[in-house]
Structure formats: C-alpha cells, structure tokens
C-alpha cells in the first residue's frame, strides 16, 4: 500500500475508534451516518510520462484514441487506489507539448510496434487540446509536460546514432545540440507559463499541481554499459553526462520556477528517484528496450514500478 494510503487508513481507524469510545451506545442514541465527501474533480494532463505509453505499464485503456494511456500509469493507479475519492478525467497524451495542453489539437501516433513500426490502428484523428477536458469547477489539475517541447525524442534518437558512429567516443550529441538549447529552453519557459495562465483562467478555483521528471541518467554514468539496448544503447558516456546536466535537470528547473511564479504545487520526482535511473540495478525507468526477447520497446520511460512511485508522490499532493 502506498505511504499516503497507509496514513489515510491509520487516521481513519483512529477516528473510528475515538467515535466508538465517545458515542452513546444502543438505545441511548442513534449513530448518525457520516456523510460521504464529494469526489475530488481531477483532470490529469501531460505527455507520455503521464500517459504511460509502453508495454511495461500495462494494457492500453479506453478510449483508444492513439494517446496510448496505460492501465499502470500513475493517473490510472490513483484512480484504482482512491476509488470514489476522485472523479478523474485523464486526457494525457503521448507526444504532447505544452501547446497541445492549452492551445492546439494533437495528432497522436499511438503505440508503435517494435522495432518502432507503425501502430496498426494508425492513423488516428486529431484529439482536442487537453484544456478542453478541464471543467470550470475542477478541484485539481495535474500536468506533467515539457520534454517534447525540447525535442527529447529526437535528441534521444540522434544521441544513439551519433554515439554508434563514433564508437562511443566524445560528445557528438552535445556538439550537435548544445548551441540550440538556450532557445529551446526560452520557448519552453514562455509556453509553460502561458499554459499555467490558461489553466488558471479555465478553472479559477482549482489547485494546480505540476509534475517533474525523474532521474533518468545516473550521477555515475560509468554504470551505463555502452551498446546495451536495455539501457541507453550507444549513447556515449560524455553525452549522458551532458543530457543529465544540460537537458534533464534544467528542464525540471524550468517547471519548478514557473510553478513557483504561479504559486502552484511542484511534485519533484528527481530526489527520490536518485539511485533508480535507467542504469541502476533497481531501475524505475526502462532504457531503449524493456526486453530483447520478446522485443519490447521503452524509449526511456518509467516502468510499472516507476509509475507506482510517481503515483505515491502525486497522491500525497492531491490529498494535500
């Protein structure tokens, strides 16, 4: 049982015991039923780290609109664990950017077949911008987004290919992308702020909770085996260090800073996921592949264990 659910159970048991000791019994008084609290109206927004996407986070959920939401993603884990406490609208979508949250439709790609073939049910029609699912009377909105604004998928692909071309030497990916990062972060910062402004305007009394990204790359990149598809495949060690310090950590920094400017709540996944990166033995994220036989892709996403830990943190924020 997640820690926040354990605390709820203990608190509930203590309250029930106290009520039993203090209340009159039997004919002395009728016990009035405790009214059930209204369900928390919750909209879950975000990209594939919210949606789940990969086979390691279970079956696809309905509607099958190409967004590839999965049964073991953290919104669905919390839907199951919190039951009637929440009324969840999960419109997270793999591949989404901040603009797909607040402004533009998205044409989802679905869940591609390994090795990165086309989803047999594609092409999918465009889905509305995610803000359309946020009702004005929403109690809480969670959003985990930003990696696709930086082009994280393309960077991952190029780092693997460039590292293979150099046989693991140097920093070819850094050399290609480093100069473009300031502009990318500048655009992300502006779009993230506009997104939060738009969400606050749509649901004026909702609590906004932003969700950061976990520790993908270990501090000690010598843990990552060059050429291992279960980790980062042919990323060079130098490019892994660059990806952690120049891409991932500043990405969380932008999310945290914009969240603070809007007086919202930031769920920081980075500290507690230290030691559980793609290259750690107890890894909460899978690498390029989850397994070779059978061939199951992951493209560096949280597995079911990772999603469960995210659910624990987000659940604590949801329940305050």
KOLMAR-956152 format. One record per residue (C-alpha): residue in one letter; chain; y, x, z. Coordinates in Angstrom, 1 decimal, always signed. Layout:
BEGIN
r resn=A&chain=A&c2=Y&c1=X&c3=Z
...
END
This chain:
BEGIN
r resn=X&chain=A&c2=+0.0&c1=+0.0&c3=+0.0
r resn=X&chain=A&c2=+3.5&c1=+1.4&c3=-0.9
r resn=X&chain=A&c2=+5.5&c1=+2.6&c3=+2.1
r resn=X&chain=A&c2=+8.2&c1=-0.1&c3=+1.7
r resn=X&chain=A&c2=+5.5&c1=-2.9&c3=+1.6
r resn=X&chain=A&c2=+3.9&c1=-1.4&c3=+4.7
r resn=X&chain=A&c2=+7.2&c1=-1.6&c3=+6.6
r resn=X&chain=A&c2=+7.6&c1=-5.2&c3=+5.5
r resn=X&chain=A&c2=+4.1&c1=-6.1&c3=+6.7
r resn=X&chain=A&c2=+4.7&c1=-4.4&c3=+10.1
r resn=X&chain=A&c2=+8.1&c1=-6.1&c3=+10.5
r resn=X&chain=A&c2=+6.6&c1=-9.5&c3=+9.6
r resn=X&chain=A&c2=+3.7&c1=-9.1&c3=+12.1
r resn=X&chain=A&c2=+6.1&c1=-8.1&c3=+14.9
r resn=X&chain=A&c2=+8.3&c1=-11.1&c3=+14.2
r resn=X&chain=A&c2=+5.4&c1=-13.5&c3=+14.1
r resn=X&chain=A&c2=+4.1&c1=-12.1&c3=+17.4
r resn=X&chain=A&c2=+7.5&c1=-12.4&c3=+19.1
r resn=X&chain=A&c2=+7.9&c1=-16.0&c3=+17.8
r resn=X&chain=A&c2=+4.5&c1=-16.9&c3=+19.3
r resn=X&chain=A&c2=+5.3&c1=-15.5&c3=+22.7
r resn=X&chain=A&c2=+8.7&c1=-17.2&c3=+22.9
r resn=X&chain=A&c2=+7.9&c1=-20.6&c3=+21.4
r resn=X&chain=A&c2=+6.7&c1=-23.6&c3=+23.4
r resn=X&chain=A&c2=+3.1&c1=-24.5&c3=+22.7
r resn=X&chain=A&c2=+1.2&c1=-27.6&c3=+21.7
r resn=X&chain=A&c2=+2.8&c1=-30.8&c3=+22.9
r resn=X&chain=A&c2=+5.9&c1=-29.1&c3=+24.2
r resn=X&chain=A&c2=+7.4&c1=-28.6&c3=+20.8
r resn=X&chain=A&c2=+6.6&c1=-28.8&c3=+17.2
r resn=X&chain=A&c2=+6.8&c1=-25.5&c3=+15.4
r resn=X&chain=A&c2=+9.3&c1=-25.8&c3=+12.6
r resn=X&chain=A&c2=+8.1&c1=-24.1&c3=+9.3
r resn=X&chain=A&c2=+10.2&c1=-21.1&c3=+8.3
r resn=X&chain=A&c2=+11.9&c1=-21.8&c3=+5.0
r resn=X&chain=A&c2=+10.8&c1=-19.5&c3=+2.2
r resn=X&chain=A&c2=+13.6&c1=-17.3&c3=+1.0
r resn=X&chain=A&c2=+14.7&c1=-17.8&c3=-2.6
r resn=X&chain=A&c2=+13.2&c1=-15.3&c3=-5.1
r resn=X&chain=A&c2=+15.4&c1=-12.4&c3=-6.0
r resn=X&chain=A&c2=+16.6&c1=-12.9&c3=-9.5
r resn=X&chain=A&c2=+15.9&c1=-9.4&c3=-11.1
r resn=X&chain=A&c2=+16.5&c1=-8.1&c3=-14.6
r resn=X&chain=A&c2=+14.7&c1=-4.8&c3=-15.4
r resn=X&chain=A&c2=+16.3&c1=-2.9&c3=-18.3
r resn=X&chain=A&c2=+15.6&c1=+0.5&c3=-19.7
r resn=X&chain=A&c2=+13.6&c1=+2.7&c3=-22.1
r resn=X&chain=A&c2=+10.0&c1=+3.8&c3=-22.3
r resn=X&chain=A&c2=+10.1&c1=+5.4&c3=-18.8
r resn=X&chain=A&c2=+10.6&c1=+1.9&c3=-17.6
r resn=X&chain=A&c2=+8.6&c1=+0.0&c3=-20.2
r resn=X&chain=A&c2=+5.5&c1=+2.3&c3=-19.7
r resn=X&chain=A&c2=+4.5&c1=+2.7&c3=-23.4
r resn=X&chain=A&c2=+1.5&c1=+5.0&c3=-23.1
r resn=X&chain=A&c2=-2.2&c1=+4.1&c3=-22.7
r resn=X&chain=A&c2=-2.2&c1=+5.9&c3=-19.3
r resn=X&chain=A&c2=-0.1&c1=+3.0&c3=-17.9
r resn=X&chain=A&c2=-2.5&c1=+0.3&c3=-19.0
r resn=X&chain=A&c2=-2.6&c1=-2.6&c3=-21.4
r resn=X&chain=A&c2=+0.4&c1=-4.0&c3=-23.3
r resn=X&chain=A&c2=+1.9&c1=-7.1&c3=-21.7
r resn=X&chain=A&c2=+3.3&c1=-10.2&c3=-23.4
r resn=X&chain=A&c2=+5.4&c1=-10.8&c3=-25.4
r resn=X&chain=A&c2=+4.0&c1=-8.2&c3=-27.9
r resn=X&chain=A&c2=+7.4&c1=-7.6&c3=-29.5
r resn=X&chain=A&c2=+7.0&c1=-3.9&c3=-30.1
r resn=X&chain=A&c2=+8.7&c1=-2.7&c3=-27.0
r resn=X&chain=A&c2=+5.4&c1=-1.6&c3=-25.6
r resn=X&chain=A&c2=+5.8&c1=-2.7&c3=-22.0
r resn=X&chain=A&c2=+2.6&c1=-2.0&c3=-20.0
r resn=X&chain=A&c2=+0.8&c1=-3.5&c3=-17.0
r resn=X&chain=A&c2=+1.2&c1=-0.4&c3=-14.8
r resn=X&chain=A&c2=+4.9&c1=+0.3&c3=-15.5
r resn=X&chain=A&c2=+7.0&c1=+0.1&c3=-12.3
r resn=X&chain=A&c2=+8.6&c1=-3.3&c3=-13.0
r resn=X&chain=A&c2=+5.1&c1=-4.9&c3=-13.5
r resn=X&chain=A&c2=+3.7&c1=-3.1&c3=-10.5
r resn=X&chain=A&c2=+6.6&c1=-4.6&c3=-8.4
r resn=X&chain=A&c2=+6.1&c1=-8.0&c3=-10.0
r resn=X&chain=A&c2=+2.5&c1=-7.9&c3=-8.8
r resn=X&chain=A&c2=+3.2&c1=-6.4&c3=-5.3
r resn=X&chain=A&c2=+6.2&c1=-8.5&c3=-4.4
r resn=X&chain=A&c2=+4.9&c1=-11.8&c3=-5.9
r resn=X&chain=A&c2=+7.1&c1=-14.7&c3=-5.0
r resn=X&chain=A&c2=+9.8&c1=-12.5&c3=-3.5
r resn=X&chain=A&c2=+11.1&c1=-11.7&c3=-7.0
r resn=X&chain=A&c2=+11.8&c1=-13.6&c3=-10.2
r resn=X&chain=A&c2=+11.6&c1=-10.7&c3=-12.8
r resn=X&chain=A&c2=+12.9&c1=-10.6&c3=-16.3
r resn=X&chain=A&c2=+11.6&c1=-7.4&c3=-17.8
r resn=X&chain=A&c2=+13.1&c1=-6.6&c3=-21.2
r resn=X&chain=A&c2=+12.8&c1=-2.8&c3=-21.1
r resn=X&chain=A&c2=+12.0&c1=-1.4&c3=-24.5
r resn=X&chain=A&c2=+10.6&c1=+2.0&c3=-25.6
r resn=X&chain=A&c2=+13.1&c1=+3.9&c3=-27.7
r resn=X&chain=A&c2=+16.1&c1=+2.1&c3=-26.2
r resn=X&chain=A&c2=+19.5&c1=+3.7&c3=-25.9
r resn=X&chain=A&c2=+22.4&c1=+2.7&c3=-23.7
r resn=X&chain=A&c2=+24.0&c1=+0.8&c3=-26.7
r resn=X&chain=A&c2=+20.7&c1=-1.1&c3=-27.0
r resn=X&chain=A&c2=+21.3&c1=-2.3&c3=-23.5
r resn=X&chain=A&c2=+24.9&c1=-3.5&c3=-23.8
r resn=X&chain=A&c2=+25.8&c1=-3.9&c3=-27.4
r resn=X&chain=A&c2=+23.3&c1=-3.6&c3=-30.3
r resn=X&chain=A&c2=+19.9&c1=-5.0&c3=-31.3
r resn=X&chain=A&c2=+16.9&c1=-2.6&c3=-31.4
r resn=X&chain=A&c2=+14.1&c1=-2.5&c3=-33.9
r resn=X&chain=A&c2=+11.1&c1=-1.4&c3=-31.7
r resn=X&chain=A&c2=+8.4&c1=+0.8&c3=-33.0
r resn=X&chain=A&c2=+5.5&c1=-0.5&c3=-30.9
r resn=X&chain=A&c2=+2.8&c1=+1.7&c3=-29.5
r resn=X&chain=A&c2=+1.8&c1=+4.2&c3=-32.3
r resn=X&chain=A&c2=-1.8&c1=+5.1&c3=-32.7
r resn=X&chain=A&c2=-2.8&c1=+8.7&c3=-32.1
r resn=X&chain=A&c2=-2.0&c1=+11.1&c3=-33.6
r resn=X&chain=A&c2=+1.3&c1=+9.3&c3=-33.9
r resn=X&chain=A&c2=+0.2&c1=+6.9&c3=-36.6
r resn=X&chain=A&c2=+2.0&c1=+3.6&c3=-37.1
r resn=X&chain=A&c2=+1.3&c1=+0.7&c3=-34.8
r resn=X&chain=A&c2=-1.0&c1=-1.7&c3=-36.8
r resn=X&chain=A&c2=+1.2&c1=-4.6&c3=-35.8
r resn=X&chain=A&c2=+4.4&c1=-3.0&c3=-37.1
r resn=X&chain=A&c2=+7.0&c1=-3.6&c3=-38.4
r resn=X&chain=A&c2=+8.5&c1=-5.6&c3=-35.6
r resn=X&chain=A&c2=+11.6&c1=-7.8&c3=-35.9
r resn=X&chain=A&c2=+14.7&c1=-6.6&c3=-34.0
r resn=X&chain=A&c2=+15.0&c1=-7.6&c3=-30.3
r resn=X&chain=A&c2=+18.3&c1=-8.6&c3=-28.7
r resn=X&chain=A&c2=+20.4&c1=-6.2&c3=-26.7
r resn=X&chain=A&c2=+18.9&c1=-6.1&c3=-23.2
r resn=X&chain=A&c2=+22.1&c1=-7.5&c3=-21.6
r resn=X&chain=A&c2=+21.2&c1=-10.9&c3=-23.1
r resn=X&chain=A&c2=+18.4&c1=-11.2&c3=-20.6
r resn=X&chain=A&c2=+20.8&c1=-10.8&c3=-17.6
r resn=X&chain=A&c2=+21.9&c1=-14.1&c3=-16.3
r resn=X&chain=A&c2=+25.4&c1=-14.5&c3=-14.7
r resn=X&chain=A&c2=+23.7&c1=-15.5&c3=-11.4
r resn=X&chain=A&c2=+21.4&c1=-12.5&c3=-11.3
r resn=X&chain=A&c2=+20.9&c1=-10.9&c3=-7.9
r resn=X&chain=A&c2=+19.9&c1=-7.4&c3=-9.0
r resn=X&chain=A&c2=+19.8&c1=-5.4&c3=-12.2
r resn=X&chain=A&c2=+17.9&c1=-2.2&c3=-12.6
r resn=X&chain=A&c2=+18.4&c1=+0.1&c3=-15.5
r resn=X&chain=A&c2=+16.6&c1=+3.4&c3=-16.5
r resn=X&chain=A&c2=+18.2&c1=+4.8&c3=-19.6
r resn=X&chain=A&c2=+19.8&c1=+7.8&c3=-21.2
r resn=X&chain=A&c2=+17.1&c1=+10.1&c3=-22.5
r resn=X&chain=A&c2=+17.2&c1=+8.6&c3=-26.0
r resn=X&chain=A&c2=+20.9&c1=+9.0&c3=-26.2
r resn=X&chain=A&c2=+20.4&c1=+12.7&c3=-26.0
r resn=X&chain=A&c2=+17.7&c1=+12.5&c3=-28.7
r resn=X&chain=A&c2=+15.0&c1=+13.6&c3=-26.3
r resn=X&chain=A&c2=+12.1&c1=+12.6&c3=-28.6
r resn=X&chain=A&c2=+13.4&c1=+14.7&c3=-31.4
r resn=X&chain=A&c2=+14.1&c1=+17.6&c3=-29.2
r resn=X&chain=A&c2=+10.5&c1=+17.5&c3=-27.8
r resn=X&chain=A&c2=+9.1&c1=+17.4&c3=-31.4
r resn=X&chain=A&c2=+11.3&c1=+20.3&c3=-32.6
r resn=X&chain=A&c2=+10.6&c1=+22.5&c3=-29.5
r resn=X&chain=A&c2=+6.9&c1=+22.1&c3=-30.1
r resn=X&chain=A&c2=+7.2&c1=+23.0&c3=-33.8
r resn=X&chain=A&c2=+9.6&c1=+25.9&c3=-33.3
r resn=X&chain=A&c2=+7.6&c1=+27.3&c3=-30.4
r resn=X&chain=A&c2=+4.5&c1=+27.3&c3=-32.7
r resn=X&chain=A&c2=+6.4&c1=+29.1&c3=-35.4
r resn=X&chain=A&c2=+7.5&c1=+31.9&c3=-33.0
r resn=X&chain=A&c2=+4.0&c1=+32.1&c3=-31.4
r resn=X&chain=A&c2=+5.6&c1=+31.3&c3=-28.0
r resn=X&chain=A&c2=+8.3&c1=+33.9&c3=-28.1
r resn=X&chain=A&c2=+12.0&c1=+33.5&c3=-27.4
r resn=X&chain=A&c2=+14.1&c1=+30.3&c3=-27.1
r resn=X&chain=A&c2=+14.1&c1=+28.8&c3=-30.6
r resn=X&chain=A&c2=+14.8&c1=+25.3&c3=-29.4
r resn=X&chain=A&c2=+17.7&c1=+26.3&c3=-27.2
r resn=X&chain=A&c2=+19.0&c1=+28.3&c3=-30.2
r resn=X&chain=A&c2=+18.9&c1=+25.1&c3=-32.3
r resn=X&chain=A&c2=+20.3&c1=+22.6&c3=-29.9
r resn=X&chain=A&c2=+22.4&c1=+24.3&c3=-27.3
r resn=X&chain=A&c2=+25.7&c1=+24.1&c3=-29.1
r resn=X&chain=A&c2=+25.3&c1=+20.3&c3=-29.7
r resn=X&chain=A&c2=+24.6&c1=+19.4&c3=-26.1
r resn=X&chain=A&c2=+28.2&c1=+19.1&c3=-24.9
r resn=X&chain=A&c2=+29.0&c1=+16.4&c3=-27.5
r resn=X&chain=A&c2=+25.8&c1=+14.6&c3=-26.7
r resn=X&chain=A&c2=+26.5&c1=+14.5&c3=-23.0
r resn=X&chain=A&c2=+30.1&c1=+13.4&c3=-23.7
r resn=X&chain=A&c2=+28.9&c1=+10.5&c3=-25.7
r resn=X&chain=A&c2=+26.2&c1=+9.6&c3=-23.1
r resn=X&chain=A&c2=+28.8&c1=+9.7&c3=-20.3
r resn=X&chain=A&c2=+31.1&c1=+7.3&c3=-22.1
r resn=X&chain=A&c2=+28.3&c1=+4.9&c3=-23.2
r resn=X&chain=A&c2=+26.7&c1=+4.9&c3=-19.8
r resn=X&chain=A&c2=+30.0&c1=+3.9&c3=-18.2
r resn=X&chain=A&c2=+30.6&c1=+1.2&c3=-20.8
r resn=X&chain=A&c2=+27.1&c1=-0.1&c3=-20.2
r resn=X&chain=A&c2=+27.7&c1=-0.4&c3=-16.4
r resn=X&chain=A&c2=+31.1&c1=-2.1&c3=-17.0
r resn=X&chain=A&c2=+29.4&c1=-4.6&c3=-19.3
r resn=X&chain=A&c2=+26.6&c1=-5.4&c3=-16.9
r resn=X&chain=A&c2=+29.1&c1=-5.9&c3=-14.0
r resn=X&chain=A&c2=+31.1&c1=-8.3&c3=-16.3
r resn=X&chain=A&c2=+28.0&c1=-10.2&c3=-17.2
r resn=X&chain=A&c2=+26.6&c1=-10.5&c3=-13.6
r resn=X&chain=A&c2=+29.6&c1=-10.2&c3=-11.4
r resn=X&chain=A&c2=+27.8&c1=-10.5&c3=-8.1
r resn=X&chain=A&c2=+24.6&c1=-8.6&c3=-8.9
r resn=X&chain=A&c2=+23.6&c1=-5.3&c3=-7.3
r resn=X&chain=A&c2=+23.3&c1=-2.6&c3=-10.0
r resn=X&chain=A&c2=+20.6&c1=-0.1&c3=-9.5
r resn=X&chain=A&c2=+20.3&c1=+2.9&c3=-11.8
r resn=X&chain=A&c2=+17.0&c1=+4.8&c3=-12.1
r resn=X&chain=A&c2=+17.0&c1=+8.6&c3=-12.9
r resn=X&chain=A&c2=+14.3&c1=+10.7&c3=-14.5
r resn=X&chain=A&c2=+11.5&c1=+12.5&c3=-12.6
r resn=X&chain=A&c2=+10.7&c1=+16.2&c3=-12.5
r resn=X&chain=A&c2=+9.2&c1=+16.8&c3=-16.0
r resn=X&chain=A&c2=+9.3&c1=+20.6&c3=-16.1
r resn=X&chain=A&c2=+8.3&c1=+22.7&c3=-13.1
r resn=X&chain=A&c2=+10.6&c1=+25.2&c3=-11.5
r resn=X&chain=A&c2=+8.0&c1=+27.8&c3=-12.2
r resn=X&chain=A&c2=+7.3&c1=+27.4&c3=-15.9
r resn=X&chain=A&c2=+4.6&c1=+30.0&c3=-15.8
r resn=X&chain=A&c2=+2.4&c1=+27.1&c3=-14.6
r resn=X&chain=A&c2=+2.6&c1=+25.7&c3=-18.1
r resn=X&chain=A&c2=-0.1&c1=+27.0&c3=-20.5
r resn=X&chain=A&c2=+1.1&c1=+27.8&c3=-23.9
r resn=X&chain=A&c2=-0.8&c1=+25.8&c3=-26.5
r resn=X&chain=A&c2=-2.2&c1=+23.2&c3=-24.1
r resn=X&chain=A&c2=-1.6&c1=+19.7&c3=-25.5
r resn=X&chain=A&c2=-2.2&c1=+18.2&c3=-22.1
r resn=X&chain=A&c2=+1.0&c1=+20.0&c3=-21.0
r resn=X&chain=A&c2=+3.8&c1=+20.9&c3=-23.4
r resn=X&chain=A&c2=+1.7&c1=+22.3&c3=-26.2
r resn=X&chain=A&c2=+3.6&c1=+25.1&c3=-28.0
r resn=X&chain=A&c2=+6.9&c1=+24.9&c3=-26.1
r resn=X&chain=A&c2=+8.0&c1=+28.5&c3=-25.2
r resn=X&chain=A&c2=+8.5&c1=+29.3&c3=-21.6
r resn=X&chain=A&c2=+12.2&c1=+30.0&c3=-22.2
r resn=X&chain=A&c2=+12.7&c1=+26.7&c3=-23.9
r resn=X&chain=A&c2=+11.0&c1=+24.9&c3=-21.0
r resn=X&chain=A&c2=+13.4&c1=+26.5&c3=-18.6
r resn=X&chain=A&c2=+16.3&c1=+25.5&c3=-20.9
r resn=X&chain=A&c2=+15.0&c1=+21.9&c3=-21.1
r resn=X&chain=A&c2=+14.9&c1=+21.6&c3=-17.4
r resn=X&chain=A&c2=+18.3&c1=+23.1&c3=-16.6
r resn=X&chain=A&c2=+20.3&c1=+22.2&c3=-19.7
r resn=X&chain=A&c2=+18.9&c1=+18.8&c3=-20.6
r resn=X&chain=A&c2=+17.0&c1=+17.0&c3=-17.8
r resn=X&chain=A&c2=+19.0&c1=+18.0&c3=-14.7
r resn=X&chain=A&c2=+22.4&c1=+17.4&c3=-16.4
r resn=X&chain=A&c2=+21.0&c1=+14.0&c3=-17.7
r resn=X&chain=A&c2=+20.3&c1=+12.9&c3=-14.1
r resn=X&chain=A&c2=+23.8&c1=+14.3&c3=-13.2
r resn=X&chain=A&c2=+25.5&c1=+12.0&c3=-15.7
r resn=X&chain=A&c2=+23.5&c1=+9.0&c3=-14.4
r resn=X&chain=A&c2=+24.3&c1=+9.8&c3=-10.8
r resn=X&chain=A&c2=+28.0&c1=+10.4&c3=-11.5
r resn=X&chain=A&c2=+28.6&c1=+7.2&c3=-13.4
r resn=X&chain=A&c2=+26.6&c1=+5.3&c3=-10.8
r resn=X&chain=A&c2=+28.9&c1=+6.6&c3=-8.1
r resn=X&chain=A&c2=+32.0&c1=+5.8&c3=-10.1
r resn=X&chain=A&c2=+30.9&c1=+2.2&c3=-10.3
r resn=X&chain=A&c2=+29.9&c1=+2.1&c3=-6.6
r resn=X&chain=A&c2=+26.3&c1=+1.2&c3=-7.6
r resn=X&chain=A&c2=+22.9&c1=+2.5&c3=-6.2
r resn=X&chain=A&c2=+21.2&c1=+5.5&c3=-7.8
r resn=X&chain=A&c2=+17.5&c1=+5.9&c3=-7.4
r resn=X&chain=A&c2=+17.0&c1=+9.7&c3=-7.6
r resn=X&chain=A&c2=+13.4&c1=+10.4&c3=-8.6
r resn=X&chain=A&c2=+13.9&c1=+14.1&c3=-9.0
r resn=X&chain=A&c2=+13.4&c1=+15.5&c3=-5.5
r resn=X&chain=A&c2=+10.2&c1=+13.7&c3=-4.5
r resn=X&chain=A&c2=+8.6&c1=+14.4&c3=-7.8
r resn=X&chain=A&c2=+9.0&c1=+18.2&c3=-7.4
r resn=X&chain=A&c2=+5.5&c1=+19.6&c3=-7.5
r resn=X&chain=A&c2=+4.3&c1=+16.8&c3=-9.6
r resn=X&chain=A&c2=+5.6&c1=+17.8&c3=-13.0
r resn=X&chain=A&c2=+3.5&c1=+17.8&c3=-16.2
r resn=X&chain=A&c2=+2.2&c1=+21.3&c3=-15.4
r resn=X&chain=A&c2=+1.3&c1=+20.8&c3=-11.8
r resn=X&chain=A&c2=-2.2&c1=+20.1&c3=-10.7
r resn=X&chain=A&c2=-1.2&c1=+16.8&c3=-9.1
r resn=X&chain=A&c2=+0.9&c1=+15.7&c3=-12.0
r resn=X&chain=A&c2=+2.6&c1=+12.3&c3=-12.1
r resn=X&chain=A&c2=+3.5&c1=+12.8&c3=-15.8
r resn=X&chain=A&c2=+1.2&c1=+13.5&c3=-18.6
r resn=X&chain=A&c2=+2.0&c1=+16.0&c3=-21.3
r resn=X&chain=A&c2=+1.9&c1=+15.6&c3=-25.1
r resn=X&chain=A&c2=-1.6&c1=+14.1&c3=-24.7
r resn=X&chain=A&c2=-3.2&c1=+12.4&c3=-21.8
r resn=X&chain=A&c2=-6.7&c1=+13.4&c3=-23.1
r resn=X&chain=A&c2=-8.2&c1=+15.1&c3=-26.1
r resn=X&chain=A&c2=-11.4&c1=+13.1&c3=-26.1
r resn=X&chain=A&c2=-10.7&c1=+10.3&c3=-26.5
r resn=X&chain=A&c2=-7.4&c1=+11.2&c3=-28.2
r resn=X&chain=A&c2=-4.7&c1=+9.5&c3=-26.1
r resn=X&chain=A&c2=-1.1&c1=+10.4&c3=-26.5
r resn=X&chain=A&c2=+1.5&c1=+10.5&c3=-23.8
r resn=X&chain=A&c2=+4.6&c1=+12.3&c3=-25.2
r resn=X&chain=A&c2=+5.6&c1=+13.5&c3=-21.7
r resn=X&chain=A&c2=+5.7&c1=+10.1&c3=-19.8
r resn=X&chain=A&c2=+4.8&c1=+9.1&c3=-16.3
r resn=X&chain=A&c2=+1.2&c1=+8.2&c3=-15.9
r resn=X&chain=A&c2=+0.0&c1=+5.3&c3=-13.6
r resn=X&chain=A&c2=+0.4&c1=+7.5&c3=-10.5
r resn=X&chain=A&c2=+3.9&c1=+8.4&c3=-11.5
r resn=X&chain=A&c2=+4.8&c1=+4.8&c3=-12.2
r resn=X&chain=A&c2=+3.5&c1=+3.8&c3=-8.8
r resn=X&chain=A&c2=+5.7&c1=+6.3&c3=-7.1
r resn=X&chain=A&c2=+8.7&c1=+5.1&c3=-9.1
r resn=X&chain=A&c2=+7.8&c1=+1.5&c3=-8.0
r resn=X&chain=A&c2=+7.9&c1=+2.7&c3=-4.4
r resn=X&chain=A&c2=+11.4&c1=+4.1&c3=-4.7
r resn=X&chain=A&c2=+12.8&c1=+1.2&c3=-6.8
r resn=X&chain=A&c2=+11.1&c1=-1.3&c3=-4.5
r resn=X&chain=A&c2=+13.0&c1=+0.1&c3=-1.5
r resn=X&chain=A&c2=+16.3&c1=-0.1&c3=-3.4
r resn=X&chain=A&c2=+15.5&c1=-3.7&c3=-4.5
r resn=X&chain=A&c2=+14.9&c1=-4.9&c3=-1.0
r resn=X&chain=A&c2=+17.8&c1=-3.0&c3=+0.5
END
